[in-house]
């Protein structure tokens, strides 16, 4: 793994060059970072074709070029977790019609390898309400069938019954075909810490034939019990109080590939947050801009798998967590027409009010909204250990893609990127 790691560093360095865009304005540098991290050659920064590894190496090179030091002899903190991957074929054909992976269907991330033809058995809300009828259907041999239903139509006990089917497969079905009545599918890799023995597909209702009868399925899945990844950590030494640390964090992983033809680029989530973090590192690296306190920059792996990287770092910190004065986690900051939200703003009102005042004095963005406690991003493992921590994301309807194939760099407008950057820059200088 280390040989491949070093080899990819050399290749990526030759392709990108040392510090390309370093003299550009903030937004141009951010665009360069987003373009690179969400490019096809990084495979969605997941666990197919070393996508996560390539991303970590690119970030390491940026920190090095900006003069950010590692905490030890390496920027990398290696660890591992179990993950299910989809490196090859991904096909769902329903009644002779091929559905587009990632657009018209997704497979749940714990899907096993599958190759076969299944009969589609449709269950409606009336079937779930009529226990005798449902039992009659489920008594049949269903190992070559996909049970299909729209879970959004099920309420109460019927919804619980459907959940039990999906969780335990007590009917012994060959798998499940969930109908989504919406306009768009959202994929998640968090269930992929294991492999089930049966597939679960989610299909757009409008993509289904009127009377679907059968499904031909091919899924190439490969499970890794301990996939090696790495957090990347570096710091800039403060001028007066170097032992106290202000921290910026951002996760660099994304969903990766769902088969060889469905790539989730993750430009806003979270190449934009990494871009902001690296841009702040570039700015504060200048001797004239260096604050009194040290600043750490932490790029986490495995956030989409359930905050794996930040949890591992918080359990195994490369510096004592007690040294952290304040931590800002950046996740999805590619918009901003409606301002930003500060998660944990109500928990740390002094810091929140400080940020609001800076914004009011300079009229940077529309608003700085506060939100309560939420463990929805990488600030959480630190917050749970007593570190003053907030999570900042931008708001705006100009880019609404989330966990889709369309979270592309060219679609992320960076509407208020420069002003959010200035707000964070000014906030750090208040310490």
C-alpha positions in Angstrom: 0.0 0.0 0.0 2.8 2.5 0.9 4.6 1.8 -2.5 1.3 2.5 -4.4 0.7 5.6 -2.2 4.1 7.1 -3.1 3.8 6.2 -6.7 0.4 7.9 -7.0 1.9 11.0 -5.3 4.6 11.2 -8.0 2.1 10.7 -10.8 -0.4 13.2 -9.4 2.3 15.8 -8.7 3.6 15.5 -12.3 0.0 16.0 -13.6 -1.0 18.9 -11.4 2.3 20.7 -10.9 3.6 22.4 -7.7 1.0 24.9 -6.4 -0.9 25.5 -9.6 -3.3 28.4 -9.0 -1.4 29.5 -5.9 -1.3 33.1 -7.1 -4.9 33.3 -8.2 -7.7 34.8 -6.3 -9.5 32.7 -3.7 -12.3 31.6 -5.9 -10.0 30.5 -8.7 -7.9 28.4 -6.4 -11.1 26.9 -4.9 -12.3 26.1 -8.4 -8.9 24.4 -9.2 -9.2 22.3 -6.0 -12.8 21.3 -6.7 -12.1 20.5 -10.4 -9.2 18.2 -9.3 -11.0 16.4 -6.5 -14.2 15.8 -8.5 -12.4 14.8 -11.7 -13.2 11.5 -13.3 -9.7 10.1 -12.6 -10.4 10.2 -8.8 -13.4 8.0 -9.2 -15.6 9.9 -6.8 -13.0 9.7 -4.0 -14.3 6.3 -2.9 -12.8 2.8 -2.6 -12.7 1.8 -6.3 -9.4 2.3 -8.3 -7.7 4.0 -5.3 -9.9 7.1 -5.6 -9.7 7.9 -1.8 -6.0 7.4 -1.9 -5.4 9.7 -4.8 -7.4 12.4 -3.1 -5.4 12.1 0.1 -2.2 12.4 -1.9 -3.4 15.5 -3.7 -4.3 17.2 -0.5 -1.0 16.3 1.1 0.8 17.9 -1.8 -1.2 21.1 -1.4 -0.4 21.4 2.3 3.2 20.7 1.6 3.4 23.4 -1.1 1.7 25.9 1.2 4.3 25.3 4.0 2.0 23.5 6.3 4.0 21.2 8.5 3.1 17.6 9.5 2.7 16.8 13.2 5.1 13.9 12.8 7.2 12.5 10.0 4.1 12.1 7.9 0.9 14.0 7.1 -1.0 10.7 7.0 -2.8 8.9 9.8 -3.6 5.5 8.5 -6.5 3.4 9.7 -9.0 0.9 8.2 -12.7 0.0 8.2 -14.9 -2.6 6.4 -16.4 -1.5 3.1 -18.4 -3.0 0.3 -17.5 -1.8 -3.2 -18.9 -2.0 -6.7 -16.0 -2.0 -9.1 -17.5 -3.6 -12.2 -20.9 -4.5 -13.7 -24.0 -2.8 -12.5 -27.1 -3.7 -14.5 -30.8 -3.8 -13.8 -33.1 -4.7 -16.7 -36.8 -4.6 -16.0 -39.1 -6.3 -18.6 -36.6 -5.7 -21.3 -35.7 -2.1 -20.4 -32.2 -1.3 -19.1 -32.3 1.3 -16.3 -29.6 3.8 -15.9 -27.5 3.2 -12.7 -27.4 6.2 -10.4 -30.2 7.9 -12.3 -33.1 5.5 -12.6 -31.9 3.0 -10.0 -29.5 2.6 -7.1 -28.5 -0.5 -5.2 -28.1 -0.4 -1.5 -24.5 -0.3 -0.4 -24.6 -3.6 1.4 -25.6 -5.5 -1.8 -23.8 -8.8 -2.4 -22.7 -10.0 -5.9 -25.8 -10.9 -7.9 -26.3 -12.4 -11.4 -29.7 -13.7 -12.3 -33.3 -13.3 -13.5 -36.0 -12.7 -11.0 -39.8 -12.6 -11.1 -41.2 -9.3 -9.8 -43.9 -9.7 -7.1 -45.7 -6.4 -6.5 -47.1 -5.7 -3.1 -49.4 -2.7 -2.5 -50.7 -1.1 0.6 -53.8 -3.3 0.5 -51.7 -6.4 0.6 -49.9 -5.1 3.8 -53.3 -4.3 5.4 -54.7 -7.7 4.6 -52.6 -10.1 6.8 -54.2 -13.3 5.3 -53.6 -12.2 1.8 -50.0 -11.2 2.6 -49.3 -14.5 4.4 -50.6 -16.3 1.3 -48.2 -14.4 -0.9 -45.2 -14.9 1.4 -45.8 -18.6 1.8 -44.8 -19.1 -1.8 -41.2 -19.9 -2.8 -39.8 -16.5 -3.4 -36.1 -17.2 -3.7 -36.2 -16.3 -7.4 -38.4 -13.2 -6.9 -38.0 -9.6 -6.0 -40.7 -8.2 -3.7 -41.6 -4.7 -4.9 -43.5 -2.0 -3.0 -43.6 1.7 -2.5 -42.7 2.2 1.2 -43.9 5.8 1.2 -47.4 4.5 0.9 -47.1 2.4 4.0 -47.9 3.7 7.5 -47.8 2.4 11.0 -47.7 -1.4 11.4 -47.5 -1.8 7.6 -44.3 0.3 7.5 -42.8 -1.6 10.4 -43.6 -4.9 8.6 -41.8 -3.6 5.4 -38.8 -2.6 7.5 -38.7 -6.1 9.0 -38.7 -7.6 5.6 -35.8 -5.5 4.4 -33.9 -6.0 7.6 -34.3 -9.8 8.0 -35.7 -11.1 4.7 -38.0 -13.4 6.6 -40.0 -14.2 3.5 -36.8 -15.7 1.9 -37.1 -13.5 -1.1 -34.4 -13.2 -3.8 -34.3 -9.5 -3.0 -36.3 -6.3 -3.0 -37.3 -3.6 -5.5 -38.3 -0.4 -3.7 -40.3 2.1 -5.8 -39.4 5.8 -5.2 -42.2 8.1 -6.3 -40.0 11.2 -6.4 -38.0 12.9 -9.1 -34.5 11.9 -8.1 -32.6 9.2 -6.3 -30.1 9.8 -3.6 -27.4 7.2 -2.8 -25.7 6.5 0.5 -22.7 4.3 1.2 -23.1 4.2 5.0 -24.8 0.7 4.9 -21.8 -0.7 3.1 -19.9 -1.8 6.2 -21.2 -5.3 5.4 -22.7 -7.5 2.7 -26.2 -8.8 3.0 -27.2 -12.1 1.4 -29.9 -10.5 -0.8 -30.0 -7.3 -2.9 -32.1 -4.2 -2.3 -32.7 -1.9 -5.3 -34.4 1.5 -5.3 -36.0 2.5 -8.6 -37.7 5.7 -9.7 -41.4 5.0 -10.2 -41.5 6.8 -13.5 -38.7 4.5 -14.9 -40.7 1.3 -14.3 -42.7 -0.2 -17.1 -46.4 -0.1 -16.5 -46.6 -3.8 -15.6 -43.1 -5.0 -14.6 -42.9 -8.7 -14.7 -39.2 -9.7 -14.4 -35.8 -8.3 -13.7 -32.4 -9.3 -15.0 -29.8 -8.3 -12.5 -26.0 -8.2 -12.6 -24.1 -6.6 -9.7 -20.3 -7.0 -9.2 -19.6 -6.4 -5.5 -16.4 -6.8 -3.6 -16.2 -6.6 0.2 -13.0 -5.5 2.1 -13.0 -6.3 5.8 -10.3 -3.8 6.4 -9.9 -1.2 3.7 -6.9 1.1 4.4 -7.5 4.9 4.2 -5.9 7.9 5.8 -6.6 11.2 7.5 -4.3 14.0 6.5 -3.2 16.5 9.2 -0.9 19.5 9.3 -0.4 22.7 11.1 0.9 26.3 11.0 2.7 27.4 14.2 1.2 30.4 15.9 3.3 33.6 16.6 2.6 33.9 20.3 0.8 30.9 21.7 1.8 27.9 19.5 0.6 25.4 22.0 -3.0 26.4 21.6 -4.6 25.4 18.4 -7.5 26.6 16.2 -8.7 23.8 13.9 -10.3 23.6 10.4 -11.6 20.3 9.3 -13.2 18.9 6.1 -13.9 15.4 4.9 -12.4 14.6 1.5 -14.1 11.3 0.8 -17.3 10.9 -1.2 -19.4 8.0 -2.5 -17.1 6.8 -5.2 -18.5 4.4 -7.9 -21.7 2.4 -8.1 -20.5 0.2 -10.9 -18.1 1.2 -13.6 -20.5 3.7 -15.2 -21.9 5.6 -12.2 -19.5 8.0 -10.6 -20.5 10.3 -7.8 -18.2 13.4 -8.1 -19.0 15.1 -4.8 -18.0 18.6 -5.8 -20.0 20.5 -3.2 -19.9 17.5 -0.9 -17.2 18.0 0.0 -14.6 19.1 -2.4 -15.9 22.6 -1.7 -15.1 22.3 2.0 -11.6 20.9 1.3 -11.0 23.8 -1.1 -12.0 26.3 1.6 -9.8 24.6 4.2 -6.8 24.5 1.8 -7.4 28.1 0.8 -7.3 29.2 4.4 -4.1 27.2 4.9 -2.6 29.0 1.9 -3.6 32.4 3.3 -2.5 31.9 6.9 0.8 30.4 5.8 2.0 33.9 4.9 4.1 35.3 7.7 2.1 38.6 7.6 -1.2 36.7 8.1 -0.1 34.2 10.8 -2.3 34.5 13.9 -1.2 34.3 17.5 -2.4 30.7 17.9 -1.4 27.7 15.8 -3.9 26.5 13.2 -4.4 22.8 12.3 -5.9 21.6 9.1 -7.4 18.1 9.2 -8.8 16.3 6.1 -10.8 13.3 7.0 -11.5 10.0 5.2 -14.6 7.9 5.7 -17.1 10.6 6.7 -19.7 9.1 4.3 -19.2 5.7 5.9 -20.3 7.2 9.3 -17.7 9.8 10.5 -15.1 7.1 10.5 -12.1 9.4 9.9 -13.0 12.0 12.5 -14.0 9.4 15.0 -10.6 7.6 14.6 -8.7 10.9 14.9 -10.6 11.9 18.0 -9.8 8.6 19.6 -6.2 8.7 18.4 -5.3 12.4 18.2 -1.8 13.4 16.9 -1.9 16.2 19.4 -3.8 16.5 22.7 -7.4 17.6 22.1 -7.1 19.8 25.2 -5.0 22.1 23.2 -7.9 23.0 20.8 -9.3 26.4 21.5 -12.0 26.1 18.8 -12.8 23.8 15.8 -14.6 24.7 12.6 -15.8 21.9 10.4 -16.5 22.9 6.7 -18.9 20.7 4.8 -20.7 21.9 1.6 -19.8 25.5 1.2 -20.2 25.9 -2.5 -23.3 28.1 -2.5 -24.2 30.9 -0.1 -26.8 33.1 -1.7 -28.9 32.6 1.5 -26.0 32.8 3.9 -24.5 30.1 6.1 -25.7 27.9 9.0 -23.6 27.4 12.1 -24.5 24.0 13.6 -23.9 24.1 17.4 -24.3 27.9 17.2 -26.8 27.7 20.1 -24.4 25.6 22.1 -21.5 28.1 21.7 -23.4 31.5 21.6 -20.3 33.6 22.4 -18.5 32.4 19.3 -21.7 32.5 17.2 -22.4 36.1 18.2 -18.8 37.0 17.4 -19.3 35.7 13.8 -22.6 37.5 13.4 -21.0 40.8 14.5 -18.1 40.4 12.0 -20.7 39.7 9.3 -22.8 42.7 10.3 -19.8 45.0 10.3 -18.6 44.0 6.9 -21.8 42.9 5.2 -20.2 39.8 3.8 -23.2 37.5 3.4 -27.0 37.6 3.7 -27.1 36.0 7.2 -25.3 33.8 9.7 -28.0 31.4 10.9 -27.7 29.4 14.1 -28.7 25.8 14.6 -28.6 23.6 17.6 -26.7 20.4 18.4 -26.4 17.9 15.6 -24.0 15.0 15.0 -24.3 15.2 11.2 -20.7 15.9 10.3 -17.1 15.6 11.4 -17.3 18.1 14.3 -19.3 15.6 16.3 -16.6 13.3 17.6 -14.7 16.3 18.9 -17.7 18.0 20.4 -18.6 14.8 22.2 -15.2 14.9 23.8 -15.6 18.4 25.1 -13.9 20.4 22.2 -15.7 23.6 21.3 -16.8 22.7 17.8 -19.2 24.0 15.1 -20.1 22.8 11.6 -20.6 25.4 8.9 -22.4 24.9 5.6 -23.7 27.4 3.0 -27.3 27.9 2.0 -28.7 28.6 -1.4 -31.0 27.0 -4.0 -28.5 27.7 -6.8 -27.1 24.2 -6.3 -29.3 21.5 -4.7 -27.5 18.3 -5.8 -26.7 16.0 -2.9 -25.4 12.4 -3.3 -26.3 12.4 -7.0 -24.3 12.0 -10.2 -24.8 15.7 -10.8 -22.8 17.2 -8.0 -20.3 18.3 -10.6 -17.7 21.1 -10.2 -19.0 23.1 -13.1 -22.4 23.1 -11.5 -21.3 24.4 -8.1 -21.5 28.2 -8.4 -19.3 29.2 -5.4 -21.8 32.1 -5.1 -20.5 33.6 -1.8 -17.2 31.7 -1.5 -15.0 34.7 -1.2 -17.1 36.4 1.4 -17.5 33.2 3.4 -13.7 32.9 3.2 -13.3 36.5 4.5 -15.7 35.9 7.3 -13.8 32.9 8.5 -10.5 34.7 8.1 -11.6 37.6 10.2 -13.1 35.3 12.8 -9.9 33.4 13.3 -8.1 36.7 13.9 -10.4 37.5 16.9 -8.6 34.8 18.9 
